[in-house]
Amino acid sequence: MNPKLKDYSDRELLELIISNQVNLAQRLFRMNAFFLQHYGKDYIEKIKHKEPTFTKLMSENDDLIRQIRAAKDKE
């Protein structure tokens, strides 16, 4: 039986979220590599407008990792 969210500690929830983000990133990288290999320049031209969104997501992820490390260093 799956535990309910209230049964997880904050740290366990954060680890679960990060784990899911890593899995999602790995899938996205594989998809990106596939499309780059098959469609090359056409693919790049069609996704250029998404660059600011991807940059923001990466920045937010970096901030989260910094916060986790800072909290870990305090322990």
MARVO-29892 format. One record per atom (N, C-alpha, C, O, CB): atom name; x, y, z. Coordinates in pm, 1 decimal. Glycine has a CB too. Layout:
[pt "CA", [X, Y, Z]]
...
end
This chain:
[pt "N", [83.7, -117.0, 0.0]]
[pt "CA", [0.0, 0.0, 0.0]]
[pt "C", [89.4, 124.9, 0.0]]
[pt "O", [189.3, 129.3, 71.8]]
[pt "CB", [-95.9, -1.1, 121.8]]
[pt "N", [54.5, 224.3, -78.6]]
[pt "CA", [132.3, 347.3, -86.2]]
[pt "C", [106.0, 435.2, 35.2]]
[pt "O", [-8.9, 456.0, 74.2]]
[pt "CB", [99.8, 423.5, -214.8]]
[pt "N", [214.4, 487.1, 95.2]]
[pt "CA", [193.1, 577.2, 209.2]]
[pt "C", [132.5, 710.4, 162.3]]
[pt "O", [148.8, 750.3, 47.0]]
[pt "CB", [326.8, 602.5, 284.2]]
[pt "N", [63.9, 776.4, 252.3]]
[pt "CA", [5.9, 907.0, 221.1]]
[pt "C", [112.1, 1013.3, 238.9]]
[pt "O", [209.8, 993.0, 311.1]]
[pt "CB", [-117.4, 936.9, 310.5]]
[pt "N", [93.7, 1125.8, 174.0]]
[pt "CA", [190.7, 1234.9, 182.9]]
[pt "C", [220.2, 1275.0, 326.2]]
[pt "O", [334.1, 1307.6, 359.5]]
[pt "CB", [140.7, 1354.7, 106.5]]
[pt "N", [118.5, 1273.0, 411.3]]
[pt "CA", [138.0, 1313.9, 550.9]]
[pt "C", [230.7, 1218.9, 626.4]]
[pt "O", [282.9, 1253.9, 732.3]]
[pt "CB", [3.6, 1321.7, 622.3]]
[pt "N", [251.2, 1099.0, 572.2]]
[pt "CA", [337.6, 1001.6, 637.6]]
[pt "C", [486.2, 1022.8, 605.4]]
[pt "O", [573.1, 962.1, 668.1]]
[pt "CB", [296.1, 861.9, 597.2]]
[pt "N", [514.5, 1108.6, 507.8]]
[pt "CA", [653.1, 1137.4, 470.5]]
[pt "C", [707.2, 1254.9, 550.8]]
[pt "O", [633.6, 1348.0, 583.6]]
[pt "CB", [663.7, 1166.9, 320.1]]
[pt "N", [834.8, 1249.9, 581.8]]
[pt "CA", [899.3, 1366.9, 642.7]]
[pt "C", [927.1, 1467.7, 530.6]]
[pt "O", [919.3, 1434.5, 412.3]]
[pt "CB", [1033.0, 1326.8, 718.8]]
[pt "N", [959.3, 1590.2, 569.7]]
[pt "CA", [991.1, 1692.3, 469.9]]
[pt "C", [1109.2, 1648.4, 384.3]]
[pt "O", [1109.3, 1666.4, 262.5]]
[pt "CB", [1021.8, 1826.6, 537.9]]
[pt "N", [1207.8, 1591.8, 448.5]]
[pt "CA", [1326.8, 1547.6, 375.8]]
[pt "C", [1292.6, 1436.1, 275.3]]
[pt "O", [1341.3, 1437.0, 162.2]]
[pt "CB", [1434.4, 1498.5, 475.1]]
[pt "N", [1209.5, 1341.3, 316.9]]
[pt "CA", [1170.4, 1232.1, 227.5]]
[pt "C", [1094.0, 1285.5, 106.7]]
[pt "O", [1113.8, 1239.6, -5.8]]
[pt "CB", [1084.8, 1128.9, 302.9]]
[pt "N", [1006.9, 1382.6, 131.0]]
[pt "CA", [933.1, 1442.6, 19.0]]
[pt "C", [1027.4, 1513.6, -76.8]]
[pt "O", [1014.5, 1501.1, -198.6]]
[pt "CB", [827.4, 1541.0, 70.6]]
[pt "N", [1122.1, 1587.8, -21.6]]
[pt "CA", [1218.6, 1658.8, -104.4]]
[pt "C", [1303.5, 1561.3, -185.4]]
[pt "O", [1329.1, 1584.6, -303.6]]
[pt "CB", [1308.1, 1747.2, -17.6]]
[pt "N", [1346.8, 1453.2, -123.0]]
[pt "CA", [1425.5, 1351.8, -194.2]]
[pt "C", [1343.1, 1287.5, -305.4]]
[pt "O", [1395.3, 1260.5, -413.6]]
[pt "CB", [1475.7, 1243.8, -96.3]]
[pt "N", [1216.9, 1263.3, -279.7]]
[pt "CA", [1128.2, 1206.2, -381.0]]
[pt "C", [1110.9, 1302.2, -498.7]]
[pt "O", [1114.9, 1260.3, -614.4]]
[pt "CB", [991.3, 1172.6, -319.5]]
[pt "N", [1091.8, 1429.7, -469.3]]
[pt "CA", [1077.3, 1530.5, -574.6]]
[pt "C", [1203.6, 1538.5, -658.7]]
[pt "O", [1196.9, 1541.1, -781.6]]
[pt "CB", [1045.3, 1667.9, -514.0]]
[pt "N", [1318.1, 1542.4, -592.9]]
[pt "CA", [1444.7, 1553.1, -667.2]]
[pt "C", [1468.3, 1428.0, -750.5]]
[pt "O", [1512.3, 1437.5, -865.1]]
[pt "CB", [1563.1, 1575.7, -570.5]]
[pt "N", [1440.0, 1312.3, -695.2]]
[pt "CA", [1454.9, 1187.4, -768.9]]
[pt "C", [1368.0, 1188.2, -895.5]]
[pt "O", [1411.9, 1147.1, -1002.9]]
[pt "CB", [1417.8, 1067.7, -679.2]]
[pt "N", [1244.7, 1235.7, -880.3]]
[pt "CA", [1155.3, 1243.2, -996.1]]
[pt "C", [1205.9, 1344.1, -1098.5]]
[pt "O", [1193.6, 1321.7, -1218.9]]
[pt "CB", [1013.5, 1280.4, -951.8]]
[pt "N", [1262.9, 1455.1, -1051.6]]
[pt "CA", [1318.7, 1553.7, -1143.4]]
[pt "C", [1435.3, 1495.0, -1222.8]]
[pt "O", [1448.4, 1519.3, -1342.7]]
[pt "CB", [1364.4, 1678.0, -1066.6]]
[pt "N", [1519.6, 1417.7, -1154.7]]
[pt "CA", [1633.8, 1355.6, -1222.0]]
[pt "C", [1584.8, 1257.9, -1328.8]]
[pt "O", [1636.2, 1256.7, -1440.7]]
[pt "CB", [1724.9, 1282.9, -1119.7]]
[pt "N", [1485.7, 1176.4, -1294.2]]
[pt "CA", [1430.6, 1081.3, -1391.3]]
[pt "C", [1371.6, 1154.0, -1511.4]]
[pt "O", [1392.5, 1113.6, -1625.7]]
[pt "CB", [1323.4, 993.0, -1325.6]]
[pt "N", [1298.8, 1260.2, -1485.3]]
[pt "CA", [1238.9, 1338.0, -1593.1]]
[pt "C", [1347.3, 1400.9, -1680.6]]
[pt "O", [1337.4, 1398.6, -1803.3]]
[pt "CB", [1146.5, 1446.9, -1535.9]]
[pt "N", [1450.3, 1456.8, -1617.7]]
[pt "CA", [1559.8, 1518.2, -1693.5]]
[pt "C", [1628.7, 1414.9, -1782.4]]
[pt "O", [1660.8, 1444.1, -1897.6]]
[pt "CB", [1662.2, 1582.6, -1598.0]]
[pt "N", [1651.3, 1295.7, -1730.4]]
[pt "CA", [1715.4, 1191.3, -1810.2]]
[pt "C", [1631.5, 1157.1, -1933.7]]
[pt "O", [1684.8, 1140.1, -2043.4]]
[pt "CB", [1737.9, 1065.3, -1725.0]]
[pt "N", [1501.1, 1147.3, -1914.4]]
[pt "CA", [1412.2, 1118.4, -2028.5]]
[pt "C", [1414.4, 1232.1, -2129.6]]
[pt "O", [1418.3, 1208.7, -2250.4]]
[pt "CB", [1267.8, 1094.3, -1980.0]]
[pt "N", [1412.0, 1355.4, -2079.6]]
[pt "CA", [1415.3, 1470.3, -2169.9]]
[pt "C", [1545.9, 1475.1, -2249.3]]
[pt "O", [1545.1, 1505.5, -2368.6]]
[pt "CB", [1397.3, 1600.2, -2090.9]]
[pt "N", [1657.6, 1445.1, -2183.5]]
[pt "CA", [1785.9, 1444.1, -2253.9]]
[pt "C", [1787.7, 1337.3, -2363.3]]
[pt "O", [1839.4, 1360.0, -2472.7]]
[pt "CB", [1901.0, 1420.4, -2155.0]]
[pt "N", [1730.9, 1221.0, -2332.5]]
[pt "CA", [1724.8, 1114.9, -2433.7]]
[pt "C", [1637.0, 1155.6, -2551.4]]
[pt "O", [1671.6, 1131.7, -2667.1]]
[pt "CB", [1672.0, 985.1, -2371.7]]
[pt "N", [1522.6, 1217.6, -2520.6]]
[pt "CA", [1433.6, 1263.2, -2627.9]]
[pt "C", [1502.0, 1371.0, -2711.5]]
[pt "O", [1494.8, 1370.0, -2834.4]]
[pt "CB", [1300.8, 1317.0, -2569.4]]
[pt "N", [1567.7, 1462.8, -2643.7]]
[pt "CA", [1638.2, 1569.9, -2713.6]]
[pt "C", [1745.5, 1512.5, -2805.8]]
[pt "O", [1758.0, 1555.2, -2920.6]]
[pt "CB", [1701.2, 1667.5, -2612.8]]
[pt "N", [1822.2, 1416.9, -2756.8]]
[pt "CA", [1927.2, 1354.5, -2838.9]]
[pt "C", [1865.8, 1285.8, -2960.8]]
[pt "O", [1919.5, 1294.2, -3071.2]]
[pt "CB", [2008.6, 1252.4, -2755.2]]
[pt "N", [1754.0, 1218.3, -2940.1]]
[pt "CA", [1686.2, 1151.1, -3050.9]]
[pt "C", [1644.3, 1251.7, -3157.8]]
[pt "O", [1673.2, 1233.6, -3276.1]]
[pt "CB", [1563.5, 1073.8, -2999.9]]
[pt "N", [1575.4, 1358.7, -3114.5]]
[pt "CA", [1527.8, 1457.5, -3210.7]]
[pt "C", [1642.9, 1529.9, -3279.7]]
[pt "O", [1635.6, 1559.2, -3399.1]]
[pt "CB", [1437.8, 1558.3, -3141.6]]
[pt "N", [1749.4, 1558.7, -3204.6]]
[pt "CA", [1865.7, 1622.6, -3266.8]]
[pt "C", [1926.9, 1533.2, -3374.3]]
[pt "O", [1963.7, 1579.9, -3482.1]]
[pt "CB", [1971.1, 1656.7, -3160.5]]
[pt "N", [1937.3, 1405.0, -3343.6]]
[pt "CA", [1996.4, 1311.4, -3438.9]]
[pt "C", [1910.0, 1298.1, -3564.2]]
[pt "O", [1962.8, 1290.3, -3675.1]]
[pt "CB", [2015.8, 1174.3, -3373.6]]
[pt "N", [1779.4, 1295.4, -3547.6]]
[pt "CA", [1690.7, 1272.2, -3660.8]]
[pt "C", [1652.0, 1398.0, -3738.5]]
[pt "O", [1628.2, 1392.1, -3859.1]]
[pt "CB", [1567.8, 1205.6, -3612.9]]
[pt "N", [1645.8, 1512.1, -3668.7]]
[pt "CA", [1596.2, 1632.2, -3735.3]]
[pt "C", [1694.7, 1749.2, -3735.6]]
[pt "O", [1672.2, 1848.3, -3805.2]]
[pt "CB", [1469.6, 1675.4, -3670.1]]
[pt "N", [1802.0, 1739.2, -3659.8]]
[pt "CA", [1909.2, 1837.2, -3661.3]]
[pt "C", [1865.8, 1982.8, -3652.6]]
[pt "O", [1798.7, 2024.0, -3558.0]]
[pt "CB", [1987.1, 1819.1, -3782.6]]
[pt "N", [1906.4, 2061.0, -3755.0]]
[pt "CA", [1881.6, 2205.4, -3755.3]]
[pt "C", [1733.5, 2240.0, -3747.0]]
[pt "O", [1696.1, 2335.1, -3678.4]]
[pt "CB", [1940.6, 2267.4, -3879.5]]
[pt "N", [1649.7, 2164.8, -3815.4]]
[pt "CA", [1505.4, 2192.9, -3810.8]]
[pt "C", [1453.4, 2185.8, -3667.7]]
[pt "O", [1373.7, 2269.7, -3625.6]]
[pt "CB", [1428.0, 2093.8, -3900.2]]
[pt "N", [1497.9, 2087.3, -3594.9]]
[pt "CA", [1455.3, 2070.3, -3456.1]]
[pt "C", [1502.6, 2189.3, -3371.4]]
[pt "O", [1425.4, 2245.4, -3293.5]]
[pt "CB", [1510.1, 1937.1, -3398.3]]
[pt "N", [1627.1, 2226.3, -3387.0]]
[pt "CA", [1683.0, 2337.9, -3310.1]]
[pt "C", [1605.5, 2466.8, -3337.2]]
[pt "O", [1574.4, 2541.2, -3244.2]]
[pt "CB", [1832.0, 2357.5, -3344.2]]
[pt "N", [1574.6, 2493.0, -3462.3]]
[pt "CA", [1500.2, 2614.2, -3497.1]]
[pt "C", [1361.4, 2615.2, -3433.4]]
[pt "O", [1311.9, 2720.8, -3393.8]]
[pt "CB", [1487.7, 2626.7, -3649.0]]
[pt "N", [1299.5, 2500.0, -3423.6]]
[pt "CA", [1163.2, 2492.9, -3370.2]]
[pt "C", [1157.0, 2504.6, -3218.1]]
[pt "O", [1051.0, 2535.0, -3163.5]]
[pt "CB", [1099.1, 2363.7, -3412.7]]
[pt "N", [1268.2, 2481.2, -3148.9]]
[pt "CA", [1264.0, 2488.7, -3002.0]]
[pt "C", [1338.6, 2609.8, -2945.6]]
[pt "O", [1343.4, 2627.0, -2823.8]]
[pt "CB", [1322.4, 2362.5, -2942.9]]
[pt "N", [1396.2, 2693.0, -3030.6]]
[pt "CA", [1471.2, 2809.1, -2982.0]]
[pt "C", [1388.5, 2897.4, -2889.2]]
[pt "O", [1441.2, 2950.0, -2791.2]]
[pt "CB", [1520.6, 2891.3, -3099.2]]
[pt "N", [1262.0, 2914.0, -2918.0]]
[pt "CA", [1177.2, 3002.2, -2837.5]]
[pt "C", [1156.7, 2949.6, -2695.1]]
[pt "O", [1109.8, 3023.7, -2608.7]]
[pt "CB", [1042.2, 3019.9, -2905.3]]
[pt "N", [1190.7, 2824.2, -2669.6]]
[pt "CA", [1173.5, 2765.7, -2536.1]]
[pt "C", [1295.4, 2785.4, -2446.9]]
[pt "O", [1292.0, 2751.1, -2328.7]]
[pt "CB", [1143.4, 2618.1, -2548.1]]
[pt "N", [1401.6, 2839.6, -2501.9]]
[pt "CA", [1525.7, 2855.3, -2426.3]]
[pt "C", [1506.8, 2932.5, -2295.0]]
[pt "O", [1559.0, 2888.1, -2192.8]]
[pt "CB", [1628.3, 2925.6, -2511.7]]
[pt "N", [1434.9, 3045.8, -2292.6]]
[pt "CA", [1417.7, 3116.3, -2163.9]]
[pt "C", [1347.7, 3029.7, -2058.1]]
[pt "O", [1381.9, 3037.0, -1940.1]]
[pt "CB", [1337.4, 3245.0, -2185.5]]
[pt "N", [1251.7, 2949.3, -2098.9]]
[pt "CA", [1181.2, 2862.3, -2004.7]]
[pt "C", [1275.8, 2757.1, -1949.2]]
[pt "O", [1277.0, 2732.9, -1828.5]]
[pt "CB", [1060.3, 2794.9, -2072.5]]
[pt "N", [1355.4, 2694.0, -2035.4]]
[pt "CA", [1450.5, 2592.8, -1990.0]]
[pt "C", [1556.0, 2654.6, -1898.3]]
[pt "O", [1594.4, 2594.7, -1797.8]]
[pt "CB", [1517.9, 2525.0, -2110.4]]
[pt "N", [1602.3, 2773.7, -1933.1]]
[pt "CA", [1702.2, 2841.7, -1850.6]]
[pt "C", [1646.3, 2870.4, -1712.0]]
[pt "O", [1715.8, 2851.9, -1612.1]]
[pt "CB", [1748.1, 2972.4, -1917.5]]
[pt "N", [1521.0, 2915.4, -1705.2]]
[pt "CA", [1457.0, 2943.5, -1576.7]]
[pt "C", [1443.4, 2816.0, -1493.6]]
[pt "O", [1470.7, 2817.2, -1373.6]]
[pt "CB", [1318.9, 3007.5, -1598.4]]
[pt "N", [1401.6, 2706.4, -1556.4]]
[pt "CA", [1388.0, 2579.9, -1484.6]]
[pt "C", [1521.5, 2533.2, -1428.1]]
[pt "O", [1528.7, 2487.3, -1314.1]]
[pt "CB", [1330.1, 2472.8, -1576.5]]
[pt "N", [1626.3, 2545.0, -1507.3]]
[pt "CA", [1758.9, 2502.9, -1461.5]]
[pt "C", [1805.2, 2590.5, -1344.8]]
[pt "O", [1863.6, 2540.6, -1248.6]]
[pt "CB", [1861.1, 2509.5, -1577.5]]
[pt "N", [1779.3, 2719.2, -1353.7]]
[pt "CA", [1817.0, 2811.5, -1247.6]]
[pt "C", [1743.8, 2777.6, -1117.9]]
[pt "O", [1803.9, 2775.5, -1010.5]]
[pt "CB", [1787.4, 2956.1, -1289.4]]
[pt "N", [1614.9, 2751.4, -1128.6]]
[pt "CA", [1537.0, 2716.0, -1009.6]]
[pt "C", [1587.1, 2585.8, -948.9]]
[pt "O", [1591.4, 2571.7, -826.7]]
[pt "CB", [1387.8, 2704.0, -1044.4]]
[pt "N", [1624.6, 2491.6, -1032.9]]
[pt "CA", [1677.7, 2364.8, -984.5]]
[pt "C", [1810.4, 2387.7, -912.3]]
[pt "O", [1835.5, 2327.9, -807.7]]
[pt "CB", [1695.9, 2265.3, -1101.3]]
[pt "N", [1895.1, 2474.1, -968.2]]
[pt "CA", [2022.6, 2506.4, -903.8]]
[pt "C", [1999.6, 2569.9, -766.9]]
[pt "O", [2069.4, 2538.2, -670.5]]
[pt "CB", [2105.5, 2600.8, -992.8]]
[pt "N", [1900.5, 2660.5, -758.8]]
[pt "CA", [1868.7, 2724.1, -629.9]]
[pt "C", [1824.4, 2620.0, -527.9]]
[pt "O", [1865.3, 2625.2, -411.9]]
[pt "CB", [1758.6, 2830.8, -647.6]]
[pt "N", [1741.5, 2526.2, -570.3]]
[pt "CA", [1694.2, 2421.1, -480.6]]
[pt "C", [1810.7, 2337.1, -429.8]]
[pt "O", [1817.2, 2305.9, -310.9]]
[pt "CB", [1591.5, 2332.0, -551.5]]
[pt "N", [1901.4, 2300.7, -517.5]]
[pt "CA", [2017.6, 2220.7, -476.9]]
[pt "C", [2104.1, 2298.4, -377.8]]
[pt "O", [2153.1, 2240.8, -280.7]]
[pt "CB", [2101.3, 2179.9, -600.4]]
[pt "N", [2123.5, 2428.5, -401.1]]
[pt "CA", [2200.0, 2510.9, -306.3]]
[pt "C", [2133.4, 2512.5, -168.7]]
[pt "O", [2201.5, 2502.5, -66.6]]
[pt "CB", [2214.3, 2655.1, -359.6]]
[pt "N", [2001.9, 2524.9, -165.9]]
[pt "CA", [1929.1, 2526.0, -39.1]]
[pt "C", [1945.0, 2393.2, 33.7]]
[pt "O", [1963.6, 2390.1, 155.3]]
[pt "CB", [1780.5, 2555.7, -62.7]]
[pt "N", [1937.8, 2285.2, -40.2]]
[pt "CA", [1952.8, 2151.6, 20.7]]
[pt "C", [2092.4, 2136.8, 79.4]]
[pt "O", [2108.7, 2088.2, 191.3]]
[pt "CB", [1926.2, 2039.4, -83.8]]
[pt "N", [2193.2, 2178.9, 3.2]]
[pt "CA", [2331.8, 2168.3, 52.3]]
[pt "C", [2353.1, 2255.0, 175.1]]
[pt "O", [2420.6, 2213.9, 269.5]]
[pt "CB", [2431.4, 2208.4, -57.5]]
[pt "N", [2295.7, 2375.6, 174.3]]
[pt "CA", [2310.3, 2464.8, 290.5]]
[pt "C", [2244.9, 2402.3, 412.9]]
[pt "O", [2301.2, 2407.6, 522.2]]
[pt "CB", [2248.0, 2604.1, 261.6]]
[pt "N", [2128.8, 2344.0, 396.6]]
[pt "CA", [2060.1, 2278.9, 508.2]]
[pt "C", [2139.8, 2158.8, 556.3]]
[pt "O", [2147.5, 2133.0, 676.5]]
[pt "CB", [1918.2, 2235.7, 467.2]]
[pt "N", [2198.9, 2085.7, 463.3]]
[pt "CA", [2277.2, 1968.0, 499.1]]
[pt "C", [2402.4, 2008.5, 577.0]]
[pt "O", [2442.3, 1940.5, 671.5]]
[pt "CB", [2315.9, 1888.7, 372.9]]
[pt "N", [2464.5, 2121.2, 535.9]]
[pt "CA", [2585.2, 2168.5, 603.6]]
[pt "C", [2556.2, 2212.1, 746.9]]
[pt "O", [2643.6, 2204.9, 833.3]]
[pt "CB", [2647.0, 2284.1, 525.8]]
[pt "N", [2433.5, 2257.3, 772.1]]
[pt "CA", [2395.7, 2301.5, 907.0]]
[pt "C", [2375.8, 2183.0, 1001.3]]
[pt "O", [2384.7, 2198.2, 1123.2]]
[pt "CB", [2267.6, 2385.6, 901.3]]
[pt "N", [2349.0, 2066.2, 945.8]]
[pt "CA", [2321.5, 1946.6, 1029.6]]
[pt "C", [2442.9, 1898.7, 1102.6]]
[pt "O", [2435.9, 1800.3, 1176.2]]
[pt "CB", [2267.6, 1833.6, 945.4]]
end
